[in-house]
Amino acid sequence: MNAIASIDEATPPPAAASPLARIYGQPLTQLPLDLYIPPDAMAVMLDAFEGPLDLLLYLIRRANVNVLDIPMAPLTEQYLVYVDAMRSQNLELAADYLVMAAMLIEIKSRMLLPRPKEVVGDEAEDPRAELVRRLIEYEQMKLAAHAVNDLPQAERDFEWVEAWVEKALLRRLPDVHPQDLQNAWRGILRQARLHTHHLVQREELSVREHMGQILRHLRDAGGFVEFGELFDPTQGAPVLVVHFLALLELAREHLLEMTQVEEFAPIYLRLTDDSGNRGDSR
């Protein structure tokens, strides 16, 4: 204990000439005789500590001593000063502090007792060991709590922002490429060749007439049919060719449009709003 500086000695006393405070730039060397201290002023000091371990850790760090070699006499004296102030203000709050005060007095008493000579090789148990363990654990938890508190927290460092996203988005169908239309037309021709009979005759075929047939077929079907349903392979290749030309002419005049769900999927034909009754006039 003699090798360790006391807590009071660790903090040098203030100079005699230094003022207590400065009021409007003027030094104040003596407290006013009519100075009034409100009864709740001590609550500020009590709120600064979260428990007896917090107060002990504060006294040890203020004196800048090693927590593994605590000077019990000055630490206990300063701790009891705080406890006496707490008892006069808040008995319920001082209950935990009184338990710690009794523990400090016990440790101080055990350290003052003469120690018997121990057997060589045995180490005497330090009465401060349990207190040191609790202080170290408390300091670790306190540092961890400060680290967690420094992390960004919602509604303190930032606010939650909610954004509504419409799930039912408009589905955009892919465009029909000429190669897809060509492949569909070749499939119709292959079916027509299977039903073709050798017949030599002269036949007048009208593209306009077939355009009207296609429009009437689409209206009867509700304005939406699959590409292959417009063609009858049994009518022969010439009729299919004229029918296909009529289909292209309707598409060029924007009387119908072609859609496809995805690549290599079936092609569908749909009437446009510009079709009206133009097909019936043809």
Buried (B, 14 or more C-beta within 10 A) or exposed (E): EEEBEBBEEBEEEEEEEEEEEEEEEEEEEEEEEEEEEEEEEBEEEBEEBEEBBBBBBEBBEEBEBEBEEBBBBBBBBBBBEBBEBBBEBBEEBBEBBBEBBEBBBEBBEBBEEEEEEEEEEEEEEBBBEEBBEBBEEBBEEBEEEEEEEEEEEEEEEEEEEEEEEEEEEEEEEEEBEEEBBEEBBEBBBEBBEEEBEEEEEEEEEEBEBBBBBBBEBBBEBEBEBEBEEBBBBEBBBEBBBBBBBBBEBBBEEEBBBBBBEEEEEEBBBBBBEEBEEBBEEB
